[in-house]
């Protein structure tokens, strides 16, 4: 009997330790996505769709509207900069490869391409003087000449096409 009385406190301590132990919670990972659609100003889209009373001098809130009418807010990164500054890209049907973060509709662009007549095209900026590709418009890092937007079918033989 005495031995069993000694075991009870040890048993109680073990139960408290087990119940009080914290389980590790796994952090959800961003979801990799491929989305078809267009870049647009989300605020203007909400004005058009839902009659939002939008200020005429609003700042653009750029996002991506998929072909399935889902909206994503674009994160401004070095790889997505062109989508914010080159308005020509807003007219194109795009395929965006990126990541959507858990419990959000925030889209990190990792790569974007255009779709022309059902064919996927590379989009990039090119300096025809230095033969340098970049991901955003502006001047060439080497010679400071303006780079040119290039749109080429994805499956071409040439790695560095001439404009």
C-alpha positions in Angstrom: 0.0 0.0 0.0 2.8 2.3 0.9 4.5 1.8 -2.4 1.4 2.7 -4.3 1.1 5.9 -2.3 4.6 6.9 -3.4 3.8 6.3 -7.1 0.7 8.5 -7.1 2.7 11.8 -6.8 5.0 10.7 -9.5 2.1 9.8 -11.7 0.4 13.2 -11.0 3.7 15.1 -11.9 4.0 13.1 -15.2 0.3 13.9 -16.1 0.9 17.6 -15.5 4.1 17.5 -17.6 2.3 15.8 -20.5 -0.8 18.1 -20.4 1.4 21.2 -20.0 3.7 20.3 -22.9 3.2 22.6 -25.9 2.7 21.0 -29.2 4.7 22.5 -32.1 2.5 24.4 -34.5 3.6 24.2 -38.1 3.7 27.5 -39.9 1.7 27.4 -43.1 3.7 27.8 -46.2 2.9 30.1 -49.2 1.0 28.4 -52.0 2.7 28.3 -55.4 0.3 29.4 -58.1 0.0 29.9 -61.9 -2.7 32.4 -62.7 -4.1 33.7 -66.0 -5.5 37.2 -66.2 -4.8 40.9 -66.3 -3.1 43.6 -64.2 -5.5 46.3 -63.1 -6.1 48.9 -60.4 -8.2 47.1 -57.8 -9.7 50.4 -56.5 -11.0 51.3 -60.0 -12.3 47.8 -60.5 -14.3 48.0 -57.3 -15.6 51.4 -58.4 -16.8 49.8 -61.7 -18.2 46.6 -60.1 -19.6 47.9 -56.9 -20.0 51.7 -57.3 -17.4 52.5 -54.7 -17.2 56.3 -54.1 -13.5 56.6 -55.2 -11.6 59.8 -55.0 -10.6 61.0 -58.5 -7.0 61.5 -57.4 -6.6 58.1 -55.7 -3.4 56.2 -55.7 -3.5 53.1 -57.8 -3.7 49.8 -55.9 -2.4 47.4 -58.5 -3.7 43.8 -58.5 -4.3 40.9 -60.7 -7.7 39.7 -61.9 -7.8 36.1 -63.0 -9.8 34.7 -65.8 -12.0 33.1 -63.0 -12.8 36.5 -61.5 -10.5 36.2 -58.5 -8.6 39.2 -57.3 -5.1 39.3 -55.9 -3.1 42.3 -54.6 0.4 42.5 -56.2 3.3 42.8 -53.9 5.8 45.4 -55.2 9.1 43.5 -55.6 12.1 43.7 -58.0 10.5 40.9 -60.1 7.1 42.6 -60.3 8.2 46.2 -60.8 7.4 46.1 -64.5 3.8 45.3 -63.7 3.6 48.6 -61.8 5.4 50.9 -64.1 4.9 49.6 -67.7 1.3 50.3 -68.6 1.7 48.3 -71.8 1.6 45.2 -69.6 -1.8 46.1 -68.3 -3.2 45.5 -71.8 -1.8 42.0 -72.2 -3.2 38.7 -71.1 -0.7 37.4 -68.6 0.4 34.2 -67.0 1.9 34.8 -63.6 3.9 32.3 -61.7 4.1 33.2 -58.0 3.2 32.6 -54.4 0.1 33.5 -52.5 0.6 33.8 -48.7 -1.6 32.0 -46.2 -4.9 33.6 -45.2 -4.4 36.4 -47.8 -4.8 37.2 -51.4 -1.3 38.8 -51.6 0.6 37.7 -54.7 4.3 37.6 -54.9 5.3 37.5 -58.6 8.2 35.2 -59.4 7.8 35.2 -63.2 5.3 36.6 -65.7 4.6 35.8 -69.3 2.1 36.9 -71.9 -0.4 34.8 -73.8 -0.9 35.7 -77.4 -3.4 33.7 -79.5 -3.0 30.8 -77.0 0.8 30.8 -77.1 2.9 31.6 -74.1 5.4 34.4 -74.7 8.4 35.5 -72.6 8.3 39.1 -71.5 11.6 40.9 -70.6 13.5 44.1 -71.3 16.5 44.0 -73.5 19.5 46.2 -74.3 20.4 45.6 -77.9 23.7 47.4 -77.4 25.0 45.2 -74.5 22.8 42.1 -75.1 21.6 42.3 -71.5 18.2 41.1 -70.3 16.4 42.8 -67.4 13.1 42.3 -65.6 12.0 45.9 -65.5 12.0 48.9 -67.8 14.5 51.7 -67.6 18.0 52.2 -68.6 20.6 49.5 -69.2 22.8 49.0 -66.1 25.8 48.8 -68.4 25.5 51.6 -71.1 22.5 53.5 -69.7 20.6 53.3 -73.0 16.9 52.6 -72.6 15.9 48.9 -72.7 13.2 47.6 -75.0 10.3 45.4 -74.1 10.6 42.0 -75.8 7.8 39.5 -76.3 8.9 36.2 -77.8 7.3 32.8 -78.0 8.5 30.7 -75.1 9.9 27.8 -77.1 12.4 29.5 -79.4 15.9 28.5 -80.1 17.6 31.8 -79.5 18.5 32.6 -75.9 19.4 36.2 -76.7 17.1 37.4 -79.5 17.7 40.6 -81.3 14.9 43.2 -81.3 
